[in-house]
């Protein structure tokens, strides 16, 4: 029977741990990549003329725009239009060393406190429609580089996260694939192939359940095979045992038909033999019919639990009285109990009839029959012990009566055991205590 899955071994917990670990490692990778990318961009920008080249290209574009549109230094709207088309660019125009335009505040008038040229900035000469002026440009070209670097770091970190998650669940996926292949093998009828059980999570519990189901089917198949083999043996033996009395009946019937000179005593003798053989045939066919009823796998409906004494008191009394009438001495050693059991009354009556019939056929009346109570763990029942007659070798026995008793006890979830010691034979029947 499969055990419950511990919460810490659950697939959900394992997946949560995997996601947390993958996210943490991916974040660390992102921080490392981002730091390395910023460092490399900073180093590149510091050691190259990248900004100068970009500034020069922007000024040249601005000069073409101004010349093409014949823009003067005072046309703030036209100048702002060009700035807006650029990305992250600001320009400052100076005439005779005084700032006359600031793209950051295009509509704002120049302060009375004049803004002059700075020695820390680079200025480019631009030819306007109303004369030349000095133009300073402030652009954040590296902003795009940092954006690209950030996006690349995020994508690489996310790829790392996916790789870790997929790598983490790869083992489970391979196990699921293995279970799928093993189930296909079982569907093909190969019940001897074991189901692989790995781990302690829900998949392992499922695999364990499948393997238990496989073993159950295998047990059922083996039990059915044994039952078929047993039925074949019983039918073969019964056919042989039926052939003997049938042959005798035919033989003595022919003798009676052709024996014109037979006296009355001989005729009575042959008629008694025929009657005895016919009774034997009826007994064998009754046993075979009873076996067919009890050997099936269908469940029976048991009666409500009842006290052991209430069930068997009358049955034992009638059986003992009948056996004593037949010349047997019964040693009654049953100790009554108030414990309850569940039975099928029909099966119990059949069992007692079989026991009585076997005792009459095989038990030696010169020895007492011992009827005693038996206890074994959670079972309670009784046993019948008798001394076997020495002439039973001439009495045909198929063993189907005992087999019928075993089948009926099994249907009632009980036990049936036999024991032979020398000339002593003991039959024990046990019922589960409710």
Secondary structure, DSSP 8 states (H G I E B T S, - for coil): ------GGGSHHHHHHHHHHHHHHHHHHHHHHHHHHHHHHHHHHHHTSSHHHHHHHHHHHHHHHHHHHHT--TT-HHHHHHHHHHSSSEEEEEEETTEEEEEGGGTTS---SS--B--TTS-EEEEEETTEEEEEEEEE-THHHHHHHHHHHHHHHHHHHHHHHHHHHHHHHHHHHHHHHHHHHHHHTT-TTS-----SSSHHHHHHHHHHHHHHHHHHHHHHHHHHHHHHHHHHHHHHHHHHHHHHHHHHHHHHHHH-TT--HHHHHHHHHHHHHHHHHHHHHHHHHHHHHHHSS---------EEHHHHHHHHHHHHHHHHHHTT--EEEE------EE---HHHHHHHHHHHHHHHHHHB-TTS-EEEEEEEETTEEEEEEEEEB-GGGGGS---SHHHHHHHHHHHHTT-EEEEEEETTEEEEEEEEEB-
